[in-house]
């Protein structure tokens, strides 16, 4: 599941609700919720980019030295 796209879908749904409602207070509430979902999607995208960057900079793990007599068994 892609959280960023899920959050964007929620934001779009809130925007549609804001357009369809006639009550100004409800419209403001729907738009505020849409803004929060959009911000969550943006934050998720940043987290994903940071995770990718961390994976790229991670040093490969080194295999421990094995004694000669164990190497034949491994």
N, CA, C and O atoms as a Maestro MAE file, in Angstrom:
{
 s_m_m2io_version
 :::
 2.0.0
}

f_m_ct {
 s_m_title
 :::
 protein
 m_atom[296] {
  # First column is atom index #
  i_m_mmod_type
  r_m_x_coord
  r_m_y_coord
  r_m_z_coord
  i_m_residue_number
  s_m_chain_name
  s_m_pdb_residue_name
  s_m_pdb_atom_name
  i_m_atomic_number
  :::
  1 25 0.849 -1.180 0.000 1 A "UNK " " N  " 7
  2 3 0.000 0.000 0.000 1 A "UNK " " CA " 6
  3 2 0.894 1.242 0.000 1 A "UNK " " C  " 6
  4 15 1.842 1.337 0.780 1 A "UNK " " O  " 8
  5 25 0.582 2.178 -0.874 2 A "UNK " " N  " 7
  6 3 1.346 3.406 -0.983 2 A "UNK " " CA " 6
  7 2 0.637 4.495 -0.179 2 A "UNK " " C  " 6
  8 15 -0.395 5.017 -0.603 2 A "UNK " " O  " 8
  9 25 1.191 4.828 0.968 3 A "UNK " " N  " 7
  10 3 0.546 5.804 1.851 3 A "UNK " " CA " 6
  11 2 0.395 7.174 1.208 3 A "UNK " " C  " 6
  12 15 -0.620 7.845 1.394 3 A "UNK " " O  " 8
  13 25 1.396 7.583 0.459 4 A "UNK " " N  " 7
  14 3 1.344 8.916 -0.154 4 A "UNK " " CA " 6
  15 2 0.120 9.035 -1.072 4 A "UNK " " C  " 6
  16 15 -0.609 10.025 -1.012 4 A "UNK " " O  " 8
  17 25 -0.097 8.035 -1.910 5 A "UNK " " N  " 7
  18 3 -1.245 8.068 -2.814 5 A "UNK " " CA " 6
  19 2 -2.565 7.944 -2.052 5 A "UNK " " C  " 6
  20 15 -3.571 8.547 -2.427 5 A "UNK " " O  " 8
  21 25 -2.545 7.171 -1.004 6 A "UNK " " N  " 7
  22 3 -3.742 7.030 -0.165 6 A "UNK " " CA " 6
  23 2 -4.106 8.380 0.454 6 A "UNK " " C  " 6
  24 15 -5.274 8.770 0.456 6 A "UNK " " O  " 8
  25 25 -3.120 9.082 0.972 7 A "UNK " " N  " 7
  26 3 -3.360 10.403 1.561 7 A "UNK " " CA " 6
  27 2 -3.859 11.390 0.508 7 A "UNK " " C  " 6
  28 15 -4.739 12.205 0.785 7 A "UNK " " O  " 8
  29 25 -3.296 11.316 -0.698 8 A "UNK " " N  " 7
  30 3 -3.738 12.198 -1.777 8 A "UNK " " CA " 6
  31 2 -5.189 11.918 -2.158 8 A "UNK " " C  " 6
  32 15 -5.947 12.844 -2.448 8 A "UNK " " O  " 8
  33 25 -5.577 10.640 -2.159 9 A "UNK " " N  " 7
  34 3 -6.967 10.290 -2.450 9 A "UNK " " CA " 6
  35 2 -7.904 10.881 -1.414 9 A "UNK " " C  " 6
  36 15 -8.976 11.377 -1.763 9 A "UNK " " O  " 8
  37 25 -7.520 10.837 -0.144 10 A "UNK " " N  " 7
  38 3 -8.344 11.427 0.916 10 A "UNK " " CA " 6
  39 2 -8.470 12.939 0.715 10 A "UNK " " C  " 6
  40 15 -9.547 13.506 0.899 10 A "UNK " " O  " 8
  41 25 -7.375 13.584 0.340 11 A "UNK " " N  " 7
  42 3 -7.402 15.029 0.114 11 A "UNK " " CA " 6
  43 2 -8.350 15.371 -1.033 11 A "UNK " " C  " 6
  44 15 -9.128 16.319 -0.931 11 A "UNK " " O  " 8
  45 25 -8.291 14.618 -2.105 12 A "UNK " " N  " 7
  46 3 -9.179 14.852 -3.248 12 A "UNK " " CA " 6
  47 2 -10.636 14.656 -2.859 12 A "UNK " " C  " 6
  48 15 -11.503 15.426 -3.271 12 A "UNK " " O  " 8
  49 25 -10.901 13.635 -2.072 13 A "UNK " " N  " 7
  50 3 -12.270 13.379 -1.625 13 A "UNK " " CA " 6
  51 2 -12.777 14.531 -0.759 13 A "UNK " " C  " 6
  52 15 -13.928 14.948 -0.892 13 A "UNK " " O  " 8
  53 25 -11.935 15.038 0.112 14 A "UNK " " N  " 7
  54 3 -12.329 16.174 0.950 14 A "UNK " " CA " 6
  55 2 -12.599 17.416 0.100 14 A "UNK " " C  " 6
  56 15 -13.534 18.170 0.370 14 A "UNK " " O  " 8
  57 25 -11.788 17.619 -0.911 15 A "UNK " " N  " 7
  58 3 -12.007 18.772 -1.809 15 A "UNK " " CA " 6
  59 2 -13.337 18.633 -2.555 15 A "UNK " " C  " 6
  60 15 -14.054 19.618 -2.728 15 A "UNK " " O  " 8
  61 25 -13.667 17.423 -2.993 16 A "UNK " " N  " 7
  62 3 -14.961 17.195 -3.651 16 A "UNK " " CA " 6
  63 2 -16.105 17.489 -2.688 16 A "UNK " " C  " 6
  64 15 -17.107 18.093 -3.071 16 A "UNK " " O  " 8
  65 25 -15.955 17.063 -1.449 17 A "UNK " " N  " 7
  66 3 -17.002 17.327 -0.451 17 A "UNK " " CA " 6
  67 2 -17.148 18.827 -0.216 17 A "UNK " " C  " 6
  68 15 -18.262 19.324 -0.049 17 A "UNK " " O  " 8
  69 25 -16.032 19.546 -0.202 18 A "UNK " " N  " 7
  70 3 -16.074 20.998 0.003 18 A "UNK " " CA " 6
  71 2 -16.813 21.685 -1.143 18 A "UNK " " C  " 6
  72 15 -17.536 22.659 -0.933 18 A "UNK " " O  " 8
  73 25 -16.626 21.175 -2.335 19 A "UNK " " N  " 7
  74 3 -17.294 21.780 -3.495 19 A "UNK " " CA " 6
  75 2 -18.795 21.529 -3.454 19 A "UNK " " C  " 6
  76 15 -19.585 22.401 -3.817 19 A "UNK " " O  " 8
  77 25 -19.185 20.349 -3.016 20 A "UNK " " N  " 7
  78 3 -20.605 19.984 -3.064 20 A "UNK " " CA " 6
  79 2 -21.424 20.541 -1.910 20 A "UNK " " C  " 6
  80 15 -22.642 20.666 -2.033 20 A "UNK " " O  " 8
  81 25 -20.792 20.877 -0.797 21 A "UNK " " N  " 7
  82 3 -21.560 21.360 0.354 21 A "UNK " " CA " 6
  83 2 -21.900 22.844 0.189 21 A "UNK " " C  " 6
  84 15 -21.139 23.607 -0.407 21 A "UNK " " O  " 8
  85 25 -23.036 23.227 0.718 22 A "UNK " " N  " 7
  86 3 -23.473 24.623 0.629 22 A "UNK " " CA " 6
  87 2 -23.185 25.398 1.910 22 A "UNK " " C  " 6
  88 15 -23.089 26.625 1.892 22 A "UNK " " O  " 8
  89 25 -23.049 24.687 3.008 23 A "UNK " " N  " 7
  90 3 -22.781 25.325 4.302 23 A "UNK " " CA " 6
  91 2 -21.333 25.820 4.341 23 A "UNK " " C  " 6
  92 15 -20.401 25.041 4.145 23 A "UNK " " O  " 8
  93 25 -21.154 27.096 4.591 24 A "UNK " " N  " 7
  94 3 -19.813 27.689 4.563 24 A "UNK " " CA " 6
  95 2 -18.890 27.106 5.633 24 A "UNK " " C  " 6
  96 15 -17.697 26.913 5.395 24 A "UNK " " O  " 8
  97 25 -19.449 26.828 6.814 25 A "UNK " " N  " 7
  98 3 -18.628 26.256 7.883 25 A "UNK " " CA " 6
  99 2 -18.164 24.848 7.500 25 A "UNK " " C  " 6
  100 15 -17.006 24.489 7.714 25 A "UNK " " O  " 8
  101 25 -19.062 24.071 6.942 26 A "UNK " " N  " 7
  102 3 -18.698 22.717 6.500 26 A "UNK " " CA " 6
  103 2 -17.682 22.780 5.371 26 A "UNK " " C  " 6
  104 15 -16.739 21.990 5.338 26 A "UNK " " O  " 8
  105 25 -17.869 23.715 4.444 27 A "UNK " " N  " 7
  106 3 -16.944 23.886 3.331 27 A "UNK " " CA " 6
  107 2 -15.539 24.190 3.853 27 A "UNK " " C  " 6
  108 15 -14.557 23.626 3.368 27 A "UNK " " O  " 8
  109 25 -15.446 25.080 4.841 28 A "UNK " " N  " 7
  110 3 -14.153 25.428 5.432 28 A "UNK " " CA " 6
  111 2 -13.525 24.212 6.113 28 A "UNK " " C  " 6
  112 15 -12.320 23.984 6.012 28 A "UNK " " O  " 8
  113 25 -14.353 23.443 6.801 29 A "UNK " " N  " 7
  114 3 -13.858 22.246 7.487 29 A "UNK " " CA " 6
  115 2 -13.328 21.224 6.485 29 A "UNK " " C  " 6
  116 15 -12.252 20.663 6.691 29 A "UNK " " O  " 8
  117 25 -14.071 20.973 5.400 30 A "UNK " " N  " 7
  118 3 -13.620 20.033 4.376 30 A "UNK " " CA " 6
  119 2 -12.319 20.497 3.738 30 A "UNK " " C  " 6
  120 15 -11.420 19.690 3.505 30 A "UNK " " O  " 8
  121 25 -12.211 21.794 3.453 31 A "UNK " " N  " 7
  122 3 -10.975 22.318 2.862 31 A "UNK " " CA " 6
  123 2 -9.793 22.198 3.821 31 A "UNK " " C  " 6
  124 15 -8.670 21.915 3.403 31 A "UNK " " O  " 8
  125 25 -10.054 22.416 5.106 32 A "UNK " " N  " 7
  126 3 -8.992 22.265 6.108 32 A "UNK " " CA " 6
  127 2 -8.531 20.812 6.184 32 A "UNK " " C  " 6
  128 15 -7.336 20.532 6.270 32 A "UNK " " O  " 8
  129 25 -9.488 19.898 6.151 33 A "UNK " " N  " 7
  130 3 -9.130 18.477 6.182 33 A "UNK " " CA " 6
  131 2 -8.332 18.096 4.927 33 A "UNK " " C  " 6
  132 15 -7.372 17.329 5.004 33 A "UNK " " O  " 8
  133 25 -8.735 18.636 3.779 34 A "UNK " " N  " 7
  134 3 -8.012 18.368 2.538 34 A "UNK " " CA " 6
  135 2 -6.572 18.879 2.636 34 A "UNK " " C  " 6
  136 15 -5.639 18.209 2.194 34 A "UNK " " O  " 8
  137 25 -6.400 20.054 3.209 35 A "UNK " " N  " 7
  138 3 -5.054 20.607 3.385 35 A "UNK " " CA " 6
  139 2 -4.202 19.713 4.278 35 A "UNK " " C  " 6
  140 15 -3.018 19.504 4.016 35 A "UNK " " O  " 8
  141 25 -4.807 19.197 5.320 36 A "UNK " " N  " 7
  142 3 -4.057 18.314 6.236 36 A "UNK " " CA " 6
  143 2 -3.670 17.007 5.556 36 A "UNK " " C  " 6
  144 15 -2.554 16.522 5.743 36 A "UNK " " O  " 8
  145 25 -4.586 16.426 4.762 37 A "UNK " " N  " 7
  146 3 -4.266 15.196 4.030 37 A "UNK " " CA " 6
  147 2 -3.161 15.467 3.025 37 A "UNK " " C  " 6
  148 15 -2.258 14.647 2.859 37 A "UNK " " O  " 8
  149 25 -3.224 16.625 2.345 38 A "UNK " " N  " 7
  150 3 -2.178 16.973 1.377 38 A "UNK " " CA " 6
  151 2 -0.829 17.119 2.066 38 A "UNK " " C  " 6
  152 15 0.192 16.678 1.540 38 A "UNK " " O  " 8
  153 25 -0.824 17.731 3.227 39 A "UNK " " N  " 7
  154 3 0.423 17.897 3.989 39 A "UNK " " CA " 6
  155 2 0.964 16.520 4.410 39 A "UNK " " C  " 6
  156 15 2.169 16.278 4.358 39 A "UNK " " O  " 8
  157 25 0.061 15.629 4.827 40 A "UNK " " N  " 7
  158 3 0.486 14.277 5.210 40 A "UNK " " CA " 6
  159 2 1.099 13.548 4.009 40 A "UNK " " C  " 6
  160 15 2.088 12.830 4.158 40 A "UNK " " O  " 8
  161 25 0.516 13.730 2.826 41 A "UNK " " N  " 7
  162 3 1.064 13.109 1.614 41 A "UNK " " CA " 6
  163 2 2.449 13.669 1.306 41 A "UNK " " C  " 6
  164 15 3.357 12.926 0.932 41 A "UNK " " O  " 8
  165 25 2.604 14.968 1.464 42 A "UNK " " N  " 7
  166 3 3.895 15.606 1.217 42 A "UNK " " CA " 6
  167 2 4.941 15.101 2.220 42 A "UNK " " C  " 6
  168 15 6.073 14.801 1.841 42 A "UNK " " O  " 8
  169 25 4.560 15.011 3.484 43 A "UNK " " N  " 7
  170 3 5.478 14.506 4.511 43 A "UNK " " CA " 6
  171 2 5.872 13.058 4.224 43 A "UNK " " C  " 6
  172 15 7.028 12.677 4.407 43 A "UNK " " O  " 8
  173 25 4.917 12.264 3.779 44 A "UNK " " N  " 7
  174 3 5.203 10.862 3.469 44 A "UNK " " CA " 6
  175 2 6.190 10.771 2.309 44 A "UNK " " C  " 6
  176 15 7.087 9.928 2.321 44 A "UNK " " O  " 8
  177 25 6.029 11.628 1.316 45 A "UNK " " N  " 7
  178 3 6.958 11.639 0.182 45 A "UNK " " CA " 6
  179 2 8.372 11.982 0.654 45 A "UNK " " C  " 6
  180 15 9.348 11.395 0.187 45 A "UNK " " O  " 8
  181 25 8.477 12.932 1.578 46 A "UNK " " N  " 7
  182 3 9.795 13.302 2.120 46 A "UNK " " CA " 6
  183 2 10.416 12.147 2.891 46 A "UNK " " C  " 6
  184 15 11.616 11.894 2.775 46 A "UNK " " O  " 8
  185 25 9.613 11.451 3.672 47 A "UNK " " N  " 7
  186 3 10.103 10.293 4.432 47 A "UNK " " CA " 6
  187 2 10.610 9.215 3.471 47 A "UNK " " C  " 6
  188 15 11.659 8.613 3.700 47 A "UNK " " O  " 8
  189 25 9.855 8.979 2.394 48 A "UNK " " N  " 7
  190 3 10.274 7.977 1.418 48 A "UNK " " CA " 6
  191 2 11.591 8.377 0.761 48 A "UNK " " C  " 6
  192 15 12.459 7.529 0.552 48 A "UNK " " O  " 8
  193 25 11.749 9.654 0.433 49 A "UNK " " N  " 7
  194 3 12.997 10.125 -0.180 49 A "UNK " " CA " 6
  195 2 14.176 9.981 0.788 49 A "UNK " " C  " 6
  196 15 15.275 9.611 0.376 49 A "UNK " " O  " 8
  197 25 13.947 10.272 2.067 50 A "UNK " " N  " 7
  198 3 15.006 10.115 3.071 50 A "UNK " " CA " 6
  199 2 15.414 8.652 3.205 50 A "UNK " " C  " 6
  200 15 16.598 8.341 3.341 50 A "UNK " " O  " 8
  201 25 14.436 7.761 3.167 51 A "UNK " " N  " 7
  202 3 14.734 6.327 3.280 51 A "UNK " " CA " 6
  203 2 15.570 5.866 2.089 51 A "UNK " " C  " 6
  204 15 16.504 5.081 2.248 51 A "UNK " " O  " 8
  205 25 15.235 6.354 0.903 52 A "UNK " " N  " 7
  206 3 16.009 6.002 -0.294 52 A "UNK " " CA " 6
  207 2 17.434 6.512 -0.164 52 A "UNK " " C  " 6
  208 15 18.386 5.796 -0.474 52 A "UNK " " O  " 8
  209 25 17.583 7.751 0.295 53 A "UNK " " N  " 7
  210 3 18.916 8.340 0.453 53 A "UNK " " CA " 6
  211 2 19.733 7.566 1.480 53 A "UNK " " C  " 6
  212 15 20.931 7.359 1.289 53 A "UNK " " O  " 8
  213 25 19.104 7.144 2.550 54 A "UNK " " N  " 7
  214 3 19.814 6.386 3.588 54 A "UNK " " CA " 6
  215 2 20.279 5.042 3.041 54 A "UNK " " C  " 6
  216 15 21.386 4.597 3.347 54 A "UNK " " O  " 8
  217 25 19.442 4.390 2.234 55 A "UNK " " N  " 7
  218 3 19.825 3.102 1.663 55 A "UNK " " CA " 6
  219 2 21.019 3.252 0.724 55 A "UNK " " C  " 6
  220 15 21.874 2.370 0.654 55 A "UNK " " O  " 8
  221 25 21.073 4.363 0.007 56 A "UNK " " N  " 7
  222 3 22.179 4.590 -0.932 56 A "UNK " " CA " 6
  223 2 23.495 4.841 -0.208 56 A "UNK " " C  " 6
  224 15 24.552 4.450 -0.703 56 A "UNK " " O  " 8
  225 25 23.449 5.481 0.946 57 A "UNK " " N  " 7
  226 3 24.679 5.829 1.652 57 A "UNK " " CA " 6
  227 2 25.118 4.751 2.632 57 A "UNK " " C  " 6
  228 15 26.227 4.825 3.162 57 A "UNK " " O  " 8
  229 25 24.293 3.769 2.881 58 A "UNK " " N  " 7
  230 3 24.631 2.714 3.832 58 A "UNK " " CA " 6
  231 2 25.823 1.920 3.308 58 A "UNK " " C  " 6
  232 15 25.873 1.551 2.135 58 A "UNK " " O  " 8
  233 25 26.768 1.668 4.186 59 A "UNK " " N  " 7
  234 3 27.954 0.891 3.841 59 A "UNK " " CA " 6
  235 2 27.586 -0.589 3.791 59 A "UNK " " C  " 6
  236 15 26.793 -1.067 4.601 59 A "UNK " " O  " 8
  237 25 28.164 -1.306 2.839 60 A "UNK " " N  " 7
  238 3 27.886 -2.746 2.791 60 A "UNK " " CA " 6
  239 2 28.458 -3.424 4.038 60 A "UNK " " C  " 6
  240 15 29.508 -3.037 4.552 60 A "UNK " " O  " 8
  241 25 27.756 -4.420 4.497 61 A "UNK " " N  " 7
  242 3 28.233 -5.140 5.677 61 A "UNK " " CA " 6
  243 2 29.391 -6.042 5.277 61 A "UNK " " C  " 6
  244 15 29.396 -6.640 4.200 61 A "UNK " " O  " 8
  245 25 30.345 -6.124 6.147 62 A "UNK " " N  " 7
  246 3 31.515 -6.966 5.876 62 A "UNK " " CA " 6
  247 2 31.337 -8.310 6.536 62 A "UNK " " C  " 6
  248 15 30.803 -8.433 7.639 62 A "UNK " " O  " 8
  249 25 31.791 -9.286 5.841 63 A "UNK " " N  " 7
  250 3 31.730 -10.635 6.377 63 A "UNK " " CA " 6
  251 2 32.897 -10.822 7.331 63 A "UNK " " C  " 6
  252 15 34.027 -10.434 7.034 63 A "UNK " " O  " 8
  253 25 32.614 -11.415 8.464 64 A "UNK " " N  " 7
  254 3 33.657 -11.657 9.455 64 A "UNK " " CA " 6
  255 2 34.690 -12.628 8.895 64 A "UNK " " C  " 6
  256 15 34.358 -13.541 8.139 64 A "UNK " " O  " 8
  257 25 35.950 -12.414 9.280 65 A "UNK " " N  " 7
  258 3 37.007 -13.319 8.841 65 A "UNK " " CA " 6
  259 2 36.790 -14.692 9.446 65 A "UNK " " C  " 6
  260 15 36.431 -14.834 10.614 65 A "UNK " " O  " 8
  261 25 37.015 -15.678 8.630 66 A "UNK " " N  " 7
  262 3 36.858 -17.055 9.087 66 A "UNK " " CA " 6
  263 2 38.244 -17.680 9.106 66 A "UNK " " C  " 6
  264 15 39.038 -17.510 8.181 66 A "UNK " " O  " 8
  265 25 38.511 -18.400 10.175 67 A "UNK " " N  " 7
  266 3 39.800 -19.101 10.265 67 A "UNK " " CA " 6
  267 2 39.907 -20.119 9.141 67 A "UNK " " C  " 6
  268 15 38.902 -20.655 8.674 67 A "UNK " " O  " 8
  269 25 41.135 -20.379 8.713 68 A "UNK " " N  " 7
  270 3 41.389 -21.288 7.609 68 A "UNK " " CA " 6
  271 2 40.720 -22.631 7.756 68 A "UNK " " C  " 6
  272 15 40.132 -23.142 6.803 68 A "UNK " " O  " 8
  273 25 40.802 -23.212 8.942 69 A "UNK " " N  " 7
  274 3 40.214 -24.529 9.112 69 A "UNK " " CA " 6
  275 2 38.684 -24.486 9.071 69 A "UNK " " C  " 6
  276 15 38.047 -25.486 8.740 69 A "UNK " " O  " 8
  277 25 38.085 -23.322 9.409 70 A "UNK " " N  " 7
  278 3 36.618 -23.199 9.324 70 A "UNK " " CA " 6
  279 2 36.183 -22.890 7.897 70 A "UNK " " C  " 6
  280 15 35.084 -23.264 7.487 70 A "UNK " " O  " 8
  281 25 37.042 -22.209 7.137 71 A "UNK " " N  " 7
  282 3 36.686 -21.812 5.786 71 A "UNK " " CA " 6
  283 2 36.332 -23.025 4.919 71 A "UNK " " C  " 6
  284 15 35.423 -22.959 4.092 71 A "UNK " " O  " 8
  285 25 37.043 -24.113 5.111 72 A "UNK " " N  " 7
  286 3 36.763 -25.323 4.336 72 A "UNK " " CA " 6
  287 2 35.373 -25.871 4.644 72 A "UNK " " C  " 6
  288 15 34.710 -26.446 3.781 72 A "UNK " " O  " 8
  289 25 34.945 -25.681 5.893 73 A "UNK " " N  " 7
  290 3 33.633 -26.189 6.304 73 A "UNK " " CA " 6
  291 2 32.506 -25.288 5.833 73 A "UNK " " C  " 6
  292 15 31.368 -25.737 5.696 73 A "UNK " " O  " 8
  293 25 32.814 -24.001 5.579 74 A "UNK " " N  " 7
  294 3 31.782 -23.022 5.203 74 A "UNK " " CA " 6
  295 2 31.572 -23.046 3.760 74 A "UNK " " C  " 6
  296 15 30.744 -22.296 3.244 74 A "UNK " " O  " 8
  :::
 }
 m_bond[295] {
  # First column is bond index #
  i_m_from
  i_m_to
  i_m_order
  :::
  1 1 2 1
  2 2 3 1
  3 3 4 2
  4 3 5 1
  5 5 6 1
  6 6 7 1
  7 7 8 2
  8 7 9 1
  9 9 10 1
  10 10 11 1
  11 11 12 2
  12 11 13 1
  13 13 14 1
  14 14 15 1
  15 15 16 2
  16 15 17 1
  17 17 18 1
  18 18 19 1
  19 19 20 2
  20 19 21 1
  21 21 22 1
  22 22 23 1
  23 23 24 2
  24 23 25 1
  25 25 26 1
  26 26 27 1
  27 27 28 2
  28 27 29 1
  29 29 30 1
  30 30 31 1
  31 31 32 2
  32 31 33 1
  33 33 34 1
  34 34 35 1
  35 35 36 2
  36 35 37 1
  37 37 38 1
  38 38 39 1
  39 39 40 2
  40 39 41 1
  41 41 42 1
  42 42 43 1
  43 43 44 2
  44 43 45 1
  45 45 46 1
  46 46 47 1
  47 47 48 2
  48 47 49 1
  49 49 50 1
  50 50 51 1
  51 51 52 2
  52 51 53 1
  53 53 54 1
  54 54 55 1
  55 55 56 2
  56 55 57 1
  57 57 58 1
  58 58 59 1
  59 59 60 2
  60 59 61 1
  61 61 62 1
  62 62 63 1
  63 63 64 2
  64 63 65 1
  65 65 66 1
  66 66 67 1
  67 67 68 2
  68 67 69 1
  69 69 70 1
  70 70 71 1
  71 71 72 2
  72 71 73 1
  73 73 74 1
  74 74 75 1
  75 75 76 2
  76 75 77 1
  77 77 78 1
  78 78 79 1
  79 79 80 2
  80 79 81 1
  81 81 82 1
  82 82 83 1
  83 83 84 2
  84 83 85 1
  85 85 86 1
  86 86 87 1
  87 87 88 2
  88 87 89 1
  89 89 90 1
  90 90 91 1
  91 91 92 2
  92 91 93 1
  93 93 94 1
  94 94 95 1
  95 95 96 2
  96 95 97 1
  97 97 98 1
  98 98 99 1
  99 99 100 2
  100 99 101 1
  101 101 102 1
  102 102 103 1
  103 103 104 2
  104 103 105 1
  105 105 106 1
  106 106 107 1
  107 107 108 2
  108 107 109 1
  109 109 110 1
  110 110 111 1
  111 111 112 2
  112 111 113 1
  113 113 114 1
  114 114 115 1
  115 115 116 2
  116 115 117 1
  117 117 118 1
  118 118 119 1
  119 119 120 2
  120 119 121 1
  121 121 122 1
  122 122 123 1
  123 123 124 2
  124 123 125 1
  125 125 126 1
  126 126 127 1
  127 127 128 2
  128 127 129 1
  129 129 130 1
  130 130 131 1
  131 131 132 2
  132 131 133 1
  133 133 134 1
  134 134 135 1
  135 135 136 2
  136 135 137 1
  137 137 138 1
  138 138 139 1
  139 139 140 2
  140 139 141 1
  141 141 142 1
  142 142 143 1
  143 143 144 2
  144 143 145 1
  145 145 146 1
  146 146 147 1
  147 147 148 2
  148 147 149 1
  149 149 150 1
  150 150 151 1
  151 151 152 2
  152 151 153 1
  153 153 154 1
  154 154 155 1
  155 155 156 2
  156 155 157 1
  157 157 158 1
  158 158 159 1
  159 159 160 2
  160 159 161 1
  161 161 162 1
  162 162 163 1
  163 163 164 2
  164 163 165 1
  165 165 166 1
  166 166 167 1
  167 167 168 2
  168 167 169 1
  169 169 170 1
  170 170 171 1
  171 171 172 2
  172 171 173 1
  173 173 174 1
  174 174 175 1
  175 175 176 2
  176 175 177 1
  177 177 178 1
  178 178 179 1
  179 179 180 2
  180 179 181 1
  181 181 182 1
  182 182 183 1
  183 183 184 2
  184 183 185 1
  185 185 186 1
  186 186 187 1
  187 187 188 2
  188 187 189 1
  189 189 190 1
  190 190 191 1
  191 191 192 2
  192 191 193 1
  193 193 194 1
  194 194 195 1
  195 195 196 2
  196 195 197 1
  197 197 198 1
  198 198 199 1
  199 199 200 2
  200 199 201 1
  201 201 202 1
  202 202 203 1
  203 203 204 2
  204 203 205 1
  205 205 206 1
  206 206 207 1
  207 207 208 2
  208 207 209 1
  209 209 210 1
  210 210 211 1
  211 211 212 2
  212 211 213 1
  213 213 214 1
  214 214 215 1
  215 215 216 2
  216 215 217 1
  217 217 218 1
  218 218 219 1
  219 219 220 2
  220 219 221 1
  221 221 222 1
  222 222 223 1
  223 223 224 2
  224 223 225 1
  225 225 226 1
  226 226 227 1
  227 227 228 2
  228 227 229 1
  229 229 230 1
  230 230 231 1
  231 231 232 2
  232 231 233 1
  233 233 234 1
  234 234 235 1
  235 235 236 2
  236 235 237 1
  237 237 238 1
  238 238 239 1
  239 239 240 2
  240 239 241 1
  241 241 242 1
  242 242 243 1
  243 243 244 2
  244 243 245 1
  245 245 246 1
  246 246 247 1
  247 247 248 2
  248 247 249 1
  249 249 250 1
  250 250 251 1
  251 251 252 2
  252 251 253 1
  253 253 254 1
  254 254 255 1
  255 255 256 2
  256 255 257 1
  257 257 258 1
  258 258 259 1
  259 259 260 2
  260 259 261 1
  261 261 262 1
  262 262 263 1
  263 263 264 2
  264 263 265 1
  265 265 266 1
  266 266 267 1
  267 267 268 2
  268 267 269 1
  269 269 270 1
  270 270 271 1
  271 271 272 2
  272 271 273 1
  273 273 274 1
  274 274 275 1
  275 275 276 2
  276 275 277 1
  277 277 278 1
  278 278 279 1
  279 279 280 2
  280 279 281 1
  281 281 282 1
  282 282 283 1
  283 283 284 2
  284 283 285 1
  285 285 286 1
  286 286 287 1
  287 287 288 2
  288 287 289 1
  289 289 290 1
  290 290 291 1
  291 291 292 2
  292 291 293 1
  293 293 294 1
  294 294 295 1
  295 295 296 2
  :::
 }
}
